[in-house]
Amino acid sequence: MGPLDILNHLLNFVAPAAALALLLALVGRMFGPKPTPTLGWWARAAIVFVVGVAALVAGLVVWGRDGKMLTYALLVLATASCQWLLARSWRG
């Protein structure tokens, strides 16, 4: 496998986390509570992206392969929880 193939596989591996991070950051601004002034939408997206990639790597390590539905369920749960914490939604 050449370097371009490796890059293609890595980009495809992290694509669900990137899409979900951008979606949560942008939709969270519209429907969530007023964001804290210390974090912009891009910072929230970056934090949620890192959490999402960590969830994907954890699923790959535990189940030994990429693309299992439990891994994607973990991705959704981890990124949604991260967004909830960053938005401080427990305050109400």
DRENTORKOL-3810 file (N, C-alpha, C; in nm, 4 decimals):
REM DRENTORKOL-3810
@n.u->0.0864; n.v->-0.1178; n.w->0.0000; ca.u->0.0000; ca.v->0.0000; ca.w->0.0000; c.u->0.0906; c.v->0.1235; c.w->0.0000
@n.u->0.0613; n.v->0.2135; n.w->-0.0894; ca.u->0.1418; ca.v->0.3339; ca.w->-0.1019; c.u->0.0967; c.v->0.4428; c.w->-0.0064
@n.u->0.1712; n.v->0.5532; n.w->-0.0013; ca.u->0.1374; ca.v->0.6623; ca.w->0.0903; c.u->0.0022; c.v->0.7268; c.w->0.0595
@n.u->-0.0339; n.v->0.7366; n.w->-0.0670; ca.u->-0.1648; ca.v->0.7948; ca.w->-0.1000; c.u->-0.2789; c.v->0.7042; c.w->-0.0570
@n.u->-0.2586; n.v->0.5736; n.w->-0.0669; ca.u->-0.3607; ca.v->0.4795; ca.w->-0.0200; c.u->-0.3780; c.v->0.4880; c.w->0.1308
@n.u->-0.2671; n.v->0.5007; n.w->0.2021; ca.u->-0.2742; ca.v->0.5140; ca.w->0.3481; c.u->-0.3471; c.v->0.6423; c.w->0.3859
@n.u->-0.3149; n.v->0.7502; n.w->0.3177; ca.u->-0.3827; ca.v->0.8771; ca.w->0.3439; c.u->-0.5323; c.v->0.8663; c.w->0.3146
@n.u->-0.5670; n.v->0.8003; n.w->0.2060; ca.u->-0.7074; ca.v->0.7817; ca.w->0.1713; c.u->-0.7804; c.v->0.7010; c.w->0.2784
@n.u->-0.7190; n.v->0.5951; n.w->0.3273; ca.u->-0.7810; ca.v->0.5141; ca.w->0.4322; c.u->-0.7964; c.v->0.5935; c.w->0.5620
@n.u->-0.6956; n.v->0.6713; n.w->0.5981; ca.u->-0.7044; ca.v->0.7513; ca.w->0.7204; c.u->-0.8127; c.v->0.8578; c.w->0.7104
@n.u->-0.8215; n.v->0.9235; n.w->0.5949; ca.u->-0.9257; ca.v->1.0252; ca.w->0.5767; c.u->-1.0645; c.v->0.9635; c.w->0.5806
@n.u->-1.0806; n.v->0.8456; n.w->0.5207; ca.u->-1.2094; ca.v->0.7777; ca.w->0.5258; c.u->-1.2417; c.v->0.7265; c.w->0.6655
@n.u->-1.1398; n.v->0.6950; n.w->0.7435; ca.u->-1.1611; ca.v->0.6492; ca.w->0.8800; c.u->-1.2140; c.v->0.7620; c.w->0.9688
@n.u->-1.1590; n.v->0.8830; n.w->0.9532; ca.u->-1.1974; ca.v->0.9941; ca.w->1.0396; c.u->-1.3130; c.v->1.0771; c.w->0.9826
@n.u->-1.3584; n.v->1.0472; n.w->0.8617; ca.u->-1.4655; ca.v->1.1254; ca.w->0.7992; c.u->-1.5957; c.v->1.1266; c.w->0.8803
@n.u->-1.6417; n.v->1.0135; n.w->0.9374; ca.u->-1.7642; ca.v->1.0211; ca.w->1.0179; c.u->-1.7500; c.v->1.1118; c.w->1.1400
@n.u->-1.6336; n.v->1.1094; n.w->1.2040; ca.u->-1.6110; ca.v->1.1959; ca.w->1.3202; c.u->-1.6087; c.v->1.3423; c.w->1.2793
@n.u->-1.5488; n.v->1.3725; n.w->1.1653; ca.u->-1.5432; ca.v->1.5109; ca.w->1.1184; c.u->-1.6816; c.v->1.5625; c.w->1.0817
@n.u->-1.7586; n.v->1.4815; n.w->1.0114; ca.u->-1.8932; ca.v->1.5238; ca.w->0.9719; c.u->-1.9823; c.v->1.5446; c.w->1.0940
@n.u->-1.9747; n.v->1.4539; n.w->1.1882; ca.u->-2.0574; ca.v->1.4659; ca.w->1.3080; c.u->-2.0143; c.v->1.5845; c.w->1.3937
@n.u->-1.8855; n.v->1.6112; n.w->1.4016; ca.u->-1.8367; ca.v->1.7254; ca.w->1.4800; c.u->-1.8848; c.v->1.8569; c.w->1.4206
@n.u->-1.8745; n.v->1.8710; n.w->1.2896; ca.u->-1.9221; ca.v->1.9941; ca.w->1.2258; c.u->-2.0731; c.v->2.0094; c.w->1.2395
@n.u->-2.1445; n.v->1.8997; n.w->1.2221; ca.u->-2.2902; ca.v->1.9043; ca.w->1.2346; c.u->-2.3323; c.v->1.9425; c.w->1.3760
@n.u->-2.2708; n.v->1.8818; n.w->1.4751; ca.u->-2.3061; ca.v->1.9142; ca.w->1.6137; c.u->-2.2694; c.v->2.0570; c.w->1.6501
@n.u->-2.1566; n.v->2.1042; n.w->1.6037; ca.u->-2.1142; ca.v->2.2402; ca.w->1.6377; c.u->-2.2068; c.v->2.3436; c.w->1.5749
@n.u->-2.2453; n.v->2.3218; n.w->1.4506; ca.u->-2.3301; ca.v->2.4199; ca.w->1.3830; c.u->-2.4758; c.v->2.4116; c.w->1.4283
@n.u->-2.5283; n.v->2.2917; n.w->1.4437; ca.u->-2.6669; ca.v->2.2771; ca.w->1.4884; c.u->-2.6792; c.v->2.3149; c.w->1.6359
@n.u->-2.5755; n.v->2.2871; n.w->1.7130; ca.u->-2.5769; ca.v->2.3242; ca.w->1.8541; c.u->-2.5860; c.v->2.4737; c.w->1.8743
@n.u->-2.5307; n.v->2.5494; n.w->1.7818; ca.u->-2.5408; ca.v->2.6963; ca.w->1.7902; c.u->-2.6837; c.v->2.7432; c.w->1.7666
@n.u->-2.7556; n.v->2.6727; n.w->1.6798; ca.u->-2.8917; ca.v->2.7146; ca.w->1.6463; c.u->-2.9930; c.v->2.6726; c.w->1.7522
@n.u->-2.9790; n.v->2.5505; n.w->1.8047; ca.u->-3.0819; ca.v->2.4956; ca.w->1.8924; c.u->-3.0420; c.v->2.4869; c.w->2.0387
@n.u->-2.9147; n.v->2.4952; n.w->2.0681; ca.u->-2.8697; ca.v->2.4800; ca.w->2.2053; c.u->-2.8745; c.v->2.6104; c.w->2.2819
@n.u->-2.8271; n.v->2.6059; n.w->2.4063; ca.u->-2.8199; ca.v->2.7284; ca.w->2.4845; c.u->-2.7149; c.v->2.8228; c.w->2.4273
@n.u->-2.7168; n.v->2.9457; n.w->2.4739; ca.u->-2.6205; ca.v->3.0441; ca.w->2.4251; c.u->-2.4798; c.v->2.9952; c.w->2.4560
@n.u->-2.3933; n.v->2.9903; n.w->2.3529; ca.u->-2.2590; ca.v->2.9368; ca.w->2.3764; c.u->-2.1755; c.v->3.0282; c.w->2.4647
@n.u->-2.0807; n.v->2.9668; n.w->2.5334; ca.u->-1.9900; ca.v->3.0448; ca.w->2.6166; c.u->-1.8984; c.v->3.1262; c.w->2.5265
@n.u->-1.8649; n.v->3.2478; n.w->2.5664; ca.u->-1.7814; ca.v->3.3311; ca.w->2.4799; c.u->-1.6373; c.v->3.2817; c.w->2.4678
@n.u->-1.5955; n.v->3.1920; n.w->2.5552; ca.u->-1.4571; ca.v->3.1459; ca.w->2.5497; c.u->-1.4341; c.v->3.0454; c.w->2.4374
@n.u->-1.5376; n.v->2.9768; n.w->2.3934; ca.u->-1.5226; ca.v->2.8765; ca.w->2.2885; c.u->-1.6040; c.v->2.9155; c.w->2.1665
@n.u->-1.5387; n.v->2.9239; n.w->2.0543; ca.u->-1.6091; ca.v->2.9471; ca.w->1.9297; c.u->-1.6605; c.v->2.8153; c.w->1.8744
@n.u->-1.7360; n.v->2.8217; n.w->1.7662; ca.u->-1.7913; ca.v->2.6986; ca.w->1.7100; c.u->-1.6802; c.v->2.6103; c.w->1.6552
@n.u->-1.5740; n.v->2.6698; n.w->1.6061; ca.u->-1.4645; ca.v->2.5905; ca.w->1.5512; c.u->-1.3893; c.v->2.5170; c.w->1.6613
@n.u->-1.3786; n.v->2.5781; n.w->1.7801; ca.u->-1.3114; ca.v->2.5112; ca.w->1.8918; c.u->-1.3952; c.v->2.3951; c.w->1.9417
@n.u->-1.5275; n.v->2.4147; n.w->1.9474; ca.u->-1.6157; ca.v->2.3047; ca.w->1.9861; c.u->-1.6069; c.v->2.1912; c.w->1.8854
@n.u->-1.6048; n.v->2.2261; n.w->1.7576; ca.u->-1.5958; ca.v->2.1232; ca.w->1.6535; c.u->-1.4645; c.v->2.0462; c.w->1.6650
@n.u->-1.3563; n.v->2.1158; n.w->1.6952; ca.u->-1.2267; ca.v->2.0492; ca.w->1.7088; c.u->-1.2249; c.v->1.9540; c.w->1.8279
@n.u->-1.2819; n.v->1.9969; n.w->1.9399; ca.u->-1.2857; ca.v->1.9111; ca.w->2.0589; c.u->-1.3733; c.v->1.7901; c.w->2.0337
@n.u->-1.4898; n.v->1.8107; n.w->1.9744; ca.u->-1.5800; ca.v->1.6992; ca.w->1.9455; c.u->-1.5165; c.v->1.6053; c.w->1.8422
@n.u->-1.4422; n.v->1.6594; n.w->1.7471; ca.u->-1.3730; ca.v->1.5767; ca.w->1.6481; c.u->-1.2702; c.v->1.4864; c.w->1.7153
@n.u->-1.1923; n.v->1.5395; n.w->1.8070; ca.u->-1.0916; ca.v->1.4586; ca.w->1.8765; c.u->-1.1589; c.v->1.3482; c.w->1.9573
@n.u->-1.2688; n.v->1.3807; n.w->2.0241; ca.u->-1.3430; ca.v->1.2787; ca.w->2.1002; c.u->-1.3983; c.v->1.1726; c.w->2.0053
@n.u->-1.4481; n.v->1.2152; n.w->1.8900; ca.u->-1.5014; ca.v->1.1204; ca.w->1.7926; c.u->-1.3955; c.v->1.0270; c.w->1.7368
@n.u->-1.2787; n.v->1.0807; n.w->1.7061; ca.u->-1.1697; ca.v->0.9961; ca.w->1.6565; c.u->-1.1253; c.v->0.8987; c.w->1.7654
@n.u->-1.1225; n.v->0.9435; n.w->1.8897; ca.u->-1.0873; ca.v->0.8530; ca.w->2.0001; c.u->-1.1896; c.v->0.7399; c.w->2.0118
@n.u->-1.3163; n.v->0.7699; n.w->1.9930; ca.u->-1.4196; ca.v->0.6664; ca.w->1.9975; c.u->-1.4026; c.v->0.5683; c.w->1.8816
@n.u->-1.3701; n.v->0.6176; n.w->1.7631; ca.u->-1.3478; ca.v->0.5289; ca.w->1.6493; c.u->-1.2256; c.v->0.4397; c.w->1.6706
@n.u->-1.1196; n.v->0.4955; n.w->1.7257; ca.u->-0.9994; ca.v->0.4163; ca.w->1.7536; c.u->-1.0296; c.v->0.3119; c.w->1.8610
@n.u->-1.1060; n.v->0.3488; n.w->1.9621; ca.u->-1.1421; ca.v->0.2526; ca.w->2.0669; c.u->-1.2242; c.v->0.1375; c.w->2.0078
@n.u->-1.3171; n.v->0.1681; n.w->1.9203; ca.u->-1.3940; ca.v->0.0626; ca.w->1.8555; c.u->-1.3068; c.v->-0.0265; c.w->1.7689
@n.u->-1.2096; n.v->0.0322; n.w->1.7012; ca.u->-1.1178; ca.v->-0.0458; ca.w->1.6188; c.u->-1.0317; c.v->-0.1379; c.w->1.7049
@n.u->-0.9885; n.v->-0.0889; n.w->1.8191; ca.u->-0.9048; ca.v->-0.1705; ca.w->1.9079; c.u->-0.9863; c.v->-0.2825; c.w->1.9710
@n.u->-1.1070; n.v->-0.2521; n.w->2.0176; ca.u->-1.1879; ca.v->-0.3518; ca.w->2.0875; c.u->-1.2374; c.v->-0.4608; c.w->1.9927
@n.u->-1.2916; n.v->-0.4216; n.w->1.8776; ca.u->-1.3518; ca.v->-0.5190; ca.w->1.7880; c.u->-1.2590; c.v->-0.5638; c.w->1.6762
@n.u->-1.1458; n.v->-0.5010; n.w->1.6588; ca.u->-1.0475; ca.v->-0.5470; ca.w->1.5634; c.u->-1.0740; c.v->-0.5108; c.w->1.4187
@n.u->-1.1784; n.v->-0.4370; n.w->1.3924; ca.u->-1.2058; ca.v->-0.3943; ca.w->1.2552; c.u->-1.2878; c.v->-0.2662; c.w->1.2574
@n.u->-1.2834; n.v->-0.1979; n.w->1.1476; ca.u->-1.3529; ca.v->-0.0707; ca.w->1.1341; c.u->-1.4922; c.v->-0.0945; c.w->1.0764
@n.u->-1.5839; n.v->-0.0044; n.w->1.1080; ca.u->-1.7147; ca.v->-0.0060; ca.w->1.0441; c.u->-1.8221; c.v->-0.0854; c.w->1.1146
@n.u->-1.7989; n.v->-0.1300; n.w->1.2358; ca.u->-1.9048; ca.v->-0.2007; ca.w->1.3080; c.u->-2.0063; c.v->-0.0997; c.w->1.3611
@n.u->-2.1308; n.v->-0.1400; n.w->1.3646; ca.u->-2.2379; ca.v->-0.0501; ca.w->1.4080; c.u->-2.2200; c.v->-0.0085; c.w->1.5533
@n.u->-2.1653; n.v->-0.0952; n.w->1.6368; ca.u->-2.1412; ca.v->-0.0582; ca.w->1.7768; c.u->-2.0376; c.v->0.0540; c.w->1.7865
@n.u->-1.9422; n.v->0.0547; n.w->1.6958; ca.u->-1.8432; ca.v->0.1629; ca.w->1.6938; c.u->-1.9102; c.v->0.2951; c.w->1.6587
@n.u->-2.0006; n.v->0.2927; n.w->1.5613; ca.u->-2.0703; ca.v->0.4150; ca.w->1.5239; c.u->-2.1672; c.v->0.4594; c.w->1.6331
@n.u->-2.2272; n.v->0.3641; n.w->1.7045; ca.u->-2.3121; ca.v->0.3999; ca.w->1.8181; c.u->-2.2281; c.v->0.4658; c.w->1.9281
@n.u->-2.1088; n.v->0.4120; n.w->1.9507; ca.u->-2.0171; ca.v->0.4731; ca.w->2.0475; c.u->-1.9765; c.v->0.6125; c.w->2.0025
@n.u->-1.9539; n.v->0.6300; n.w->1.8716; ca.u->-1.9187; ca.v->0.7611; ca.w->1.8165; c.u->-2.0298; c.v->0.8621; c.w->1.8441
@n.u->-2.1529; n.v->0.8254; n.w->1.8176; ca.u->-2.2657; ca.v->0.9170; ca.w->1.8396; c.u->-2.2811; c.v->0.9484; c.w->1.9883
@n.u->-2.2720; n.v->0.8480; n.w->2.0727; ca.u->-2.2859; ca.v->0.8692; ca.w->2.2174; c.u->-2.1736; c.v->0.9577; c.w->2.2717
@n.u->-2.0509; n.v->0.9331; n.w->2.2293; ca.u->-1.9373; ca.v->1.0101; ca.w->2.2802; c.u->-1.9424; c.v->1.1554; c.w->2.2329
@n.u->-1.9730; n.v->1.1766; n.w->2.1049; ca.u->-1.9752; ca.v->1.3139; ca.w->2.0545; c.u->-2.0937; c.v->1.3925; c.w->2.1084
@n.u->-2.2081; n.v->1.3277; n.w->2.1223; ca.u->-2.3246; ca.v->1.3966; ca.w->2.1791; c.u->-2.3006; c.v->1.4326; c.w->2.3252
@n.u->-2.2385; n.v->1.3420; n.w->2.3989; ca.u->-2.2069; ca.v->1.3714; ca.w->2.5391; c.u->-2.1063; c.v->1.4854; c.w->2.5504
@n.u->-2.0076; n.v->1.4863; n.w->2.4622; ca.u->-1.9085; ca.v->1.5941; ca.w->2.4616; c.u->-1.9738; c.v->1.7277; c.w->2.4297
@n.u->-2.0609; n.v->1.7298; n.w->2.3308; ca.u->-2.1316; ca.v->1.8532; ca.w->2.2955; c.u->-2.2189; c.v->1.9002; c.w->2.4115
@n.u->-2.2846; n.v->1.8078; n.w->2.4798; ca.u->-2.3682; ca.v->1.8402; ca.w->2.5938; c.u->-2.2848; c.v->1.9035; c.w->2.7058
@n.u->-2.1669; n.v->1.8476; n.w->2.7300; ca.u->-2.0786; ca.v->1.9026; ca.w->2.8330; c.u->-2.0229; c.v->2.0389; c.w->2.7927
@n.u->-1.9836; n.v->2.0537; n.w->2.6665; ca.u->-1.9281; ca.v->2.1816; ca.w->2.6220; c.u->-2.0321; c.v->2.2926; c.w->2.6232
@n.u->-2.1572; n.v->2.2572; n.w->2.5968; ca.u->-2.2642; ca.v->2.3572; ca.w->2.5971; c.u->-2.3164; c.v->2.3843; c.w->2.7381
@n.u->-2.2674; n.v->2.3086; n.w->2.8355; ca.u->-2.3115; ca.v->2.3195; ca.w->2.9749; c.u->-2.4644; c.v->2.3102; c.w->2.9838
@n.u->-2.5174; n.v->2.2110; n.w->2.9171; ca.u->-2.6623; ca.v->2.1932; ca.w->2.9096; c.u->-2.7239; c.v->2.1441; c.w->3.0385
@n.u->-2.6453; n.v->2.0934; n.w->3.1308; ca.u->-2.7016; ca.v->2.0476; ca.w->3.2579; c.u->-2.7541; c.v->2.1648; c.w->3.3414
@n.u->-2.7112; n.v->2.2852; n.w->3.3091; ca.u->-2.7567; ca.v->2.4036; ca.w->3.3843; c.u->-2.9004; c.v->2.4416; c.w->3.3505
@n.u->-2.9444; n.v->2.3953; n.w->3.2394; ca.u->-3.0828; ca.v->2.4110; ca.w->3.2094; c.u->-3.1277; c.v->2.5128; c.w->3.1192
END
